[in-house]
Amino acid sequence: MDANLQRRVQRYGWDKAVSNYERSWHAQLEPAQTALLELANITPRDCILDVACGTGLVTIRAAAVVDPECEIVGTDISEQMVAAARLAARVRGATNARFERMDAEDLKFAEESFDAVLCALGLMYLPEPEKALREFHRILRPGGRAVAAVWGQRNRCGWAEIFSIVDARVQSDVCPMFFRLGTGDGLQHAFVAAGFTNTSARRLDTHLHYASAEEACVAAFAGGPVGLAYSRFSDDVKQQAHTEYLLSLEPYRRGKAYAVPGEFVVVAGIKGAAVQSK
Ligand SMILES: C[S@@+](CC[C@H](N)C(=O)[O-])C[C@H]1O[C@@H](n2cnc3c(N)ncnc32)[C@H](O)[C@@H]1O
């Protein structure tokens, strides 16, 4: 898929997903977000950037740890996500958090601006995540940390059929390389290639819990990255896609509810001090 098209699909897809996002994903993503914050080891004096911040779930938790005068910035490609994050920060009293619409691969910050860069469940959606990781490295101060969480290996994510089901009904792939970083040591290798040292990785098994078939379908189709394609389906096509998706979840159905397995990978790395030339 053309990189600009992928960015547009993400930008406008997440705009559409925003109203369903927290009710569909807040609890489900919490274990990965908590592991990411643990690995980030944030201290009260840290200046922090949260990339692909969505509605600000991680940004606002990070803002609570740092001193009020330390700035926390959240960036996201979706205008509606940024607007939702601004509102959430106001409501939750995170007065030191600010938000901007920005592509993760082209961060408009000077070199060595931040002590920590966070990115929870964002890198899988980028045309070139390696470029974003190089950006994280550039804007970190020496000794600063980057931490990213992605979904894990495809065969450990029981909901993975969502992409082929939607792709079969549109012209192009919605998330062409979604599972690449979560497979094997993909994410850790990408950190090293971007210049990070002292990398560490954690894999977490999880389950996505849905009380009903409807809840599972809203989360997958309306609350996530396929939102743009899905919004253009006719009612008949939506119905067919739901039926196919629920069939793929059948092994994980418990009566009316579902417990769908999933896996997260969380990687942290340090920007080493610059080597002085004599
Ligand atoms: C699954 S949400 C994660 C949001 C948040 N980090 C969290 O943990 O709740 C993925 C986010 O990635 C954003 N995104 C996708 N492509 C992006 C890009 N190229 N640059 C910046 N953000 C992007 C989407 O707009 C969406 O808000």
The ligand as a Gaussian input file, in Angstrom:
#p B3LYP/6-31G(d) Opt

LIG

0 1
 C       -4.673000       1.644000      19.197000
 S       -4.605000       3.396000      19.204000
 C       -3.494000       3.626000      20.603000
 C       -3.756000       4.928000      21.306000
 C       -3.041000       5.118000      22.650000
 N       -1.608000       5.099000      22.520000
 C       -3.492000       4.102000      23.664000
 O       -2.641000       3.328000      24.152000
 O       -4.692000       4.081000      23.995000
 C       -3.540000       3.744000      17.820000
 C       -3.341000       5.229000      17.555000
 O       -2.318000       5.374000      16.553000
 C       -2.604000       6.547000      15.821000
 N       -1.836000       6.563000      14.565000
 C       -1.973000       5.749000      13.502000
 N       -1.101000       6.097000      12.543000
 C       -0.377000       7.147000      13.020000
 C        0.691000       7.942000      12.510000
 N        1.202000       7.741000      11.286000
 N        1.191000       8.927000      13.289000
 C        0.679000       9.162000      14.522000
 N       -0.337000       8.456000      15.053000
 C       -0.847000       7.440000      14.326000
 C       -4.109000       6.460000      15.630000
 O       -4.675000       7.679000      15.234000
 C       -4.578000       5.955000      16.995000
 O       -4.952000       7.002000      17.828000

